[in-house]
Each structure stands twice: as structure tokens, then as C-alpha cells.
Amino acid sequence: MIYLDYAASCPLDSDAGKMYLEVSADYYGNSSSLHDIGGKAKDLLESCRGEMARLLGVEKSGVYFTSGGTESNFLAITALLSANKSSDKHIITTASEHSSIHGTIKRLERDGYSVTYLPLGANGMIDINVLETCIKPETVLVSIQHVNAEIGAIQHIEKIGTMLKEKGIYFHSDMVQSFGKLDIAAISAKVDSLSISSHKFYGPKGVGLTYISPTIPWTGFLPGTTHENGFRAGTVNIAGIAAMCVAAQKAVQRLAIDQAHYLSLREIVIESAWSTDNLIVFQCGNQLPAVVGMRIRGIEGQWTMLECNRKGFAISTGSACQTGQQAPSKTMKALGLSDEEAKEFVRVSFGRATTIANVKAFMETVVSLANERNALKK
């Protein structure tokens, strides 16, 4: 089986795995315990916090470890809103956000917040001018993902953040798909909070972090929480955090190498797609090369995905957090496609182990599927 679903999850890096086992055996104390064994774990935890802050280009005091991207997004948005002491209740986000953002926003709508959902332009980008016109006197929060998980569109976080800071509006960015693939340290100062998830860059599952600017006086979601300075409840996963730190160091060191590799693989996809009118590859104005969204005219994405699986290729129909729901892709709908067209969507995503031969073999298969399936309809 050729794995082409790295945007959903990556295999565990061998060095990160070794670190996990070592820390599990030697740093088993609870970092909140007051004895020396707990203190040893606490020292390692704080060392990891400092290193992750360095890699992100943020202040150490604003880094909080979590169980992953979903919890990070929920707690970040909740924390930012807790700092709002006014009665204003308007939020702006995009129609293509990850389900963890949309789920949190839907909950807030039930609590009386009004929400504006921005569409995507034909190039996969939001229009910053449209965003600005949607801002109201009562707008308290904007949440926009850095990289779209389905087509790889990279939003202009720096420009958006600069505009929002001038207006005094909190800005959260889901950077789960971008950390380890882009230089987050170059833009992290432009957001008030961000989230990342370990298994997207070859760390273990069940680990992530949230950064919230130390200047924001947030209140914890659960009263009486002591872990992570009151940010979240539950014993801290020291081994997972240490392993994530190792994976993060390697990912940042490899940014240029990996980017060049993914660009070469993406070029193969684009060139191969020209051989048939039935295959559409989504191109963006600013795009992460490791993520490729496509659709075959007239064929549902679920069928394409299952047929590719039968032929030995692991791909997806979009975000793994909503796969199987038989719903149209949120990103495709945000681009203005019909429900029928949106359901044709499939995603391919590359990793370090993906080879040119892998991608050529996949494209031969998917082009053949497109031509054969549509030939039957004539």
C-alpha cells in the first residue's frame, strides 16, 4: 500500500519514538507533584516548553501543552473570548475551517454569538477587503486557519493579523496543517493564539499545543484547573511532549529540503492531469505543495477513494475528522461548487517517504479511473 494521506496523519519519526520510550521509563513522575521525581519531570516539561517556544518564535510563558489540535482550537477560542469583558458577541471565521473550529463556533452561536462565515475566492484565498467590511463594532474575534487541509491554500496571516491588531480584535489561527511545513516563527507575532498538533509533523498522536499571547488576561475553561497554569485539566503527557519536541526540531530543520521535495511531486500531478479533461486539480494563489485537492468529473470522491484503496493507494476524501459523513467538502462548498461537485472531491498529501515513482503510479491510476469511468457514461 502506498500511503498518500500525510495531511491526515504521519508515521512516528524514529528519533521521536525513541525519546517517547526513554522519557516514559525515566521521567514517569507527575510534573505537578512536589517530590523530586515530580520535579525531574517538571524540569523536562519546562525545557520542552522553552524549545517549542523557540521553534514557534513566541514567548515561553504563552505555550500550553494539550492533547492535540481539536482541544487546542477549542481552548484557544474559549480563552480569547474569556478575556473579552464587554457584551460584544460577533465572530468572523471562514466557511472552510476544520471541524473543531466549526464545532466550537456552533456551540458559541447557541450561547448568543453571531457569526460571519467568509467564503473562499476561486484561488482558495479569502478576500482581506471582504473580511474588513464584515468587521462590526461588536466583533471580538476572528479565526482563520493558516493552511487549508483539503487544497493547501495558505492564507495571508501576516496581513490579516496586522489589520486586526490595529482594530483591537483578537485573532486565532489554526496552524495544525502548517507547522513543520512552513516557517511559523516568521508570522507568529501577528496572531493572539495559534494551535498545532504533533502527529501532523511525525510526532506522536494525542499531543499538541496552544500559544496564547501572555498579554491576554484569559480565564481557564474549567474552574479549579491547576495543570498548565489552569489552561487545561489532566495530567500532562511528558513523554508525548518530549517526543513532539524532537519531531518539531527535525521538521523545522528540514523545511527547505521537504518543500523542494513536495514541489517536485506536485509538478508530476499537474503535468499528469493535463492528459485528461475529466480530472480537475485545485490550484491556489498561495499553496502548500504537499497537499493536492482534486476531483474527477461525474464520480463521487468516496468511490474514487475506495477504488484507489483497492489498487493500493491510501488517499482521502478530505479532513479525516469528517470522512465517512457523506457530506460535501466544506472547502469545495466555500469555493462555490454545487453539492454534487463538492462530493467528487478527493485529497492526496505527500510525506518524506513519498517518491516520484509513487506519485507517477498514482496518477496513472487516477487518470485511468477518470477516463474509464466517464467513458462508460457516454
C-alpha positions in Angstrom: 0.0 0.0 0.0 1.4 3.4 -1.0 0.4 6.0 1.7 -0.7 9.4 0.3 -2.6 10.7 3.2 0.0 12.6 5.3 -2.3 15.6 5.9 -4.4 13.2 8.0 -1.5 11.7 10.0 2.2 11.0 9.7 4.1 7.9 10.9 6.0 8.4 14.1 9.6 9.6 13.5 12.1 7.0 14.8 14.0 9.5 16.9 10.7 10.8 18.4 9.7 7.3 19.2 13.0 6.6 21.0 12.5 9.8 23.0 9.0 8.7 23.9 10.2 5.4 25.3 13.1 6.9 27.2 11.0 9.6 28.9 8.2 7.1 29.7 10.8 5.0 31.5 12.9 7.7 33.2 10.5 10.6 33.7 7.4 8.9 34.9 6.6 11.3 37.7 3.7 13.7 37.6 5.1 17.1 36.8 2.7 18.7 39.3 4.0 16.6 42.2 6.2 18.3 44.8 8.7 15.5 45.3 12.0 15.2 43.5 10.7 12.7 40.9 7.9 15.0 40.0 10.4 17.9 39.9 12.5 16.0 37.4 9.5 15.6 35.1 8.7 19.3 35.6 12.2 20.3 34.6 11.9 18.3 31.4 8.5 19.8 30.7 9.7 23.3 31.0 12.7 22.6 28.8 10.4 21.3 26.1 8.1 24.4 26.6 11.1 26.6 26.0 12.2 24.7 22.9 8.8 24.7 21.4 8.5 28.5 22.0 11.8 29.0 20.3 10.7 27.0 17.2 7.4 28.9 17.1 9.1 32.3 17.7 6.8 33.0 20.7 7.2 33.7 24.4 7.6 30.6 26.5 5.0 31.8 29.1 2.3 31.6 26.4 2.9 28.0 25.4 0.4 25.4 26.8 0.5 21.7 26.0 -2.7 19.9 25.0 -3.9 16.6 23.6 -3.9 17.9 20.0 -5.3 20.3 17.5 -9.0 19.9 18.4 -8.5 20.6 22.1 -6.1 23.4 21.2 -8.5 25.2 18.9 -11.4 24.9 21.4 -9.4 26.1 24.4 -7.7 28.9 22.4 -11.0 30.4 21.2 -12.6 29.9 24.7 -9.6 31.6 26.3 -9.6 34.6 24.0 -13.4 35.1 24.5 -13.0 34.9 28.3 -10.7 38.0 28.1 -13.5 40.0 26.4 -15.1 42.0 29.2 -17.6 43.7 27.0 -21.0 42.5 25.9 -19.9 42.3 22.2 -20.6 38.9 20.6 -19.6 38.8 17.0 -17.1 36.4 15.5 -15.7 36.1 11.9 -14.4 32.8 10.6 -14.2 31.0 7.2 -16.6 28.5 5.7 -13.7 26.1 5.2 -12.3 25.8 8.8 -11.5 22.5 10.4 -14.5 20.8 12.1 -13.0 21.5 15.5 -13.3 25.3 14.8 -16.8 24.9 13.3 -17.9 22.8 16.2 -16.7 25.4 18.8 -18.3 28.2 16.8 -21.6 26.4 16.5 -21.6 26.0 20.3 -20.9 29.7 20.7 -23.8 30.5 18.4 -26.1 28.6 20.7 -24.7 30.8 23.5 -25.8 34.0 21.7 -22.8 34.8 19.5 -23.4 35.9 15.9 -21.0 34.6 13.3 -20.0 35.7 9.8 -18.6 32.9 7.6 -16.3 34.1 4.9 -16.3 32.3 1.5 -13.1 31.5 -0.4 -12.3 33.1 -3.7 -11.7 31.0 -6.8 -8.0 30.9 -5.9 -8.7 29.4 -2.5 -7.9 32.6 -0.6 -10.2 34.8 1.5 -10.5 38.4 0.3 -9.0 40.6 3.1 -11.1 43.5 1.9 -14.2 41.5 2.3 -13.0 40.5 5.8 -12.5 44.1 6.7 -16.0 45.1 5.5 -17.5 42.3 7.7 -16.0 43.7 10.9 -18.6 45.3 13.1 -18.2 47.4 16.3 -19.1 44.3 18.3 -16.6 42.0 16.5 -14.4 40.4 19.2 -12.7 37.5 17.5 -11.5 36.4 14.0 -10.4 32.7 13.5 -8.8 31.9 10.2 -6.7 28.7 9.5 -3.2 29.2 8.1 -3.3 26.3 5.7 -6.4 24.6 4.4 -6.3 20.9 4.9 -8.1 20.0 1.7 -6.5 22.1 -1.0 -3.4 23.5 0.8 -4.3 27.2 0.4 -2.1 29.4 2.5 -3.9 32.4 3.9 -2.1 35.8 4.4 -1.9 35.6 8.1 0.6 38.4 8.4 -1.6 40.9 6.6 -4.8 39.8 8.4 -3.1 40.0 11.8 -1.7 43.4 11.2 -5.1 44.8 10.2 -6.8 43.1 13.2 -4.2 44.4 15.7 -4.9 47.9 14.5 -8.6 47.4 15.3 -8.0 45.7 18.6 -9.7 42.4 17.6 -8.4 39.0 18.9 -7.0 36.7 16.1 -6.7 33.0 16.4 -5.1 30.8 13.7 -5.3 27.0 13.4 -1.8 26.2 12.2 -2.1 22.4 12.5 -1.5 21.9 8.8 1.3 24.4 8.5 3.7 23.9 11.4 6.6 21.7 10.2 5.9 22.7 6.6 6.2 26.5 6.8 8.2 28.9 8.8 5.7 29.7 11.6 8.2 31.8 13.5 8.0 34.4 10.7 4.3 35.2 11.4 3.5 34.0 14.9 3.8 37.6 16.3 0.8 38.5 14.2 -1.7 36.3 16.0 -3.0 36.3 19.5 -3.3 32.5 19.6 -2.4 29.5 17.5 -2.7 25.7 17.6 -0.5 22.8 16.4 -0.8 19.1 16.5 2.2 16.6 16.9 1.1 13.8 14.6 1.0 16.2 11.6 4.8 16.5 11.7 5.9 13.0 12.6 5.3 13.2 16.4 3.0 11.0 18.4 -0.7 11.3 18.4 -2.6 12.8 21.3 -0.2 15.7 21.8 -0.3 19.3 20.7 -0.1 22.8 22.0 -1.8 26.2 22.1 0.0 29.5 22.2 -1.8 32.5 23.7 -0.1 35.9 23.9 0.9 36.4 27.6 -0.6 39.9 27.3 -4.1 38.5 27.2 -5.8 38.0 30.6 -7.7 34.8 29.8 -9.6 32.6 32.3 -9.5 28.8 32.2 -12.4 26.9 30.8 -12.8 24.5 33.8 -12.8 26.1 37.3 -10.2 24.8 39.7 -7.8 23.5 37.0 -4.2 23.6 38.0 -2.3 21.9 35.1 -0.7 24.1 32.5 -1.3 27.1 34.7 -5.0 26.5 34.7 -5.3 26.3 30.9 -6.4 22.6 30.8 -7.2 19.8 33.1 -5.5 16.4 33.2 -2.0 15.1 33.9 0.5 16.3 31.4 1.8 13.8 28.8 5.6 14.4 29.4 6.7 11.6 27.1 4.5 12.7 24.3 5.6 16.3 24.7 9.3 15.4 24.6 8.7 13.2 21.5 6.8 16.0 19.8 9.7 18.4 20.6 12.1 16.1 18.8 9.8 15.7 15.8 9.4 19.5 15.7 13.1 20.2 15.8 13.6 17.8 12.9 10.7 19.3 10.9 11.9 22.8 11.2 15.5 21.8 10.3 14.1 20.1 7.1 11.8 22.8 5.9 13.7 23.7 2.8 14.5 20.1 1.9 11.0 18.9 2.3 9.5 21.9 0.5 11.6 21.2 -2.6 10.7 17.5 -2.5 6.9 18.3 -2.3 7.2 20.8 -5.2 8.7 18.2 -7.4 6.0 15.7 -6.6 3.2 18.3 -7.1 4.6 19.1 -10.6 4.1 15.5 -11.6 0.5 15.7 -10.5 -0.1 18.8 -12.5 1.6 17.5 -15.6 -0.3 14.2 -15.5 -3.6 15.9 -15.0 -3.3 17.6 -18.4 -3.7 14.3 -20.1 -7.5 14.2 -19.4 -10.3 16.8 -19.2 -12.0 14.7 -16.6 -9.6 15.4 -13.8 -9.5 18.8 -12.1 -6.7 19.7 -9.7 -7.3 22.7 -7.5 -4.7 25.4 -7.8 -4.4 28.3 -5.3 -2.8 31.7 -5.4 -0.6 30.6 -2.5 -0.4 26.9 -1.8 1.3 24.3 0.3 2.7 21.8 -2.3 2.3 18.8 0.0 -1.5 18.9 -0.2 -3.3 18.4 -3.5 -7.0 18.6 -3.9 -8.7 17.1 -7.0 -12.0 15.8 -8.3 -13.0 13.5 -11.2 -16.0 14.9 -13.1 -19.1 12.7 -12.5 -17.5 10.4 -9.9 -18.1 10.7 -6.2 -15.0 11.0 -4.1 -15.9 8.1 -1.9 -15.9 5.8 -5.0 -12.6 7.2 -6.2 -11.0 6.8 -2.7 -12.2 3.2 -2.3 -11.1 2.3 -5.9 -7.7 3.8 -5.2 -7.5 1.8 -2.0 -8.4 -1.4 -3.9 -5.5 -0.6 -6.3 -3.0 0.0 -3.4 -3.2 3.8 -2.8 -4.3 5.3 0.5 -5.9 8.7 -0.2 -8.8 10.6 1.4 -12.0 12.5 0.6 -10.9 15.4 2.8 -10.3 16.0 6.5 -10.1 12.7 8.4 -12.3 14.4 11.1 -15.3 14.3 8.8 -14.5 11.4 6.5 -17.5 9.0 6.2 -20.2 11.6 6.8 -21.1 11.6 3.1 -21.3 15.4 3.3 -20.0 17.7 0.6 -16.5 19.0 1.3 -16.7 22.3 3.2 -13.8 23.7 1.2 -15.5 22.9 -2.1 -18.7 24.5 -0.9 -16.7 27.5 0.3 -15.3 27.7 -3.3 -18.8 27.9 -4.6 -19.2 24.4 -6.0 -22.5 22.6 -6.0 -23.2 19.7 -3.6 -22.8 17.2 -6.4 -19.4 18.7 -7.5 -18.2 19.0 -3.9 -18.9 15.3 -3.3 -16.5 14.5 -6.1 -13.5 15.8 -4.1 -10.5 13.7 -3.1 -7.2 14.7 -1.4 -3.7 13.5 -1.9 -1.0 14.6 0.5 2.7 13.8 0.4 5.3 13.0 3.1 9.1 12.5 3.3 8.8 8.9 2.2 6.7 9.7 -0.9 8.7 9.0 -4.1 8.4 10.2 -7.6 7.6 6.6 -8.6 4.8 6.6 -6.0 3.2 9.7 -7.5 3.6 8.6 -11.1 1.9 5.3 -10.3 -0.9 7.0 -8.5 -1.5 9.5 -11.3 -1.5 6.7 -13.9 -4.2 5.0 -11.8 -6.4 8.1 -11.2 -6.2 9.3 -14.8 -7.2 5.8 -15.9 -10.1 5.8 -13.5 -11.3 9.2 -14.8 -11.2 8.1 -18.4 -12.7 4.6 -17.9 -15.5 5.7 -15.6 -16.5 8.6 -17.8 -16.2 6.5 -21.0 -19.0 4.2 -19.5 -21.3 7.2 -19.2 -21.1 8.1 -22.9 
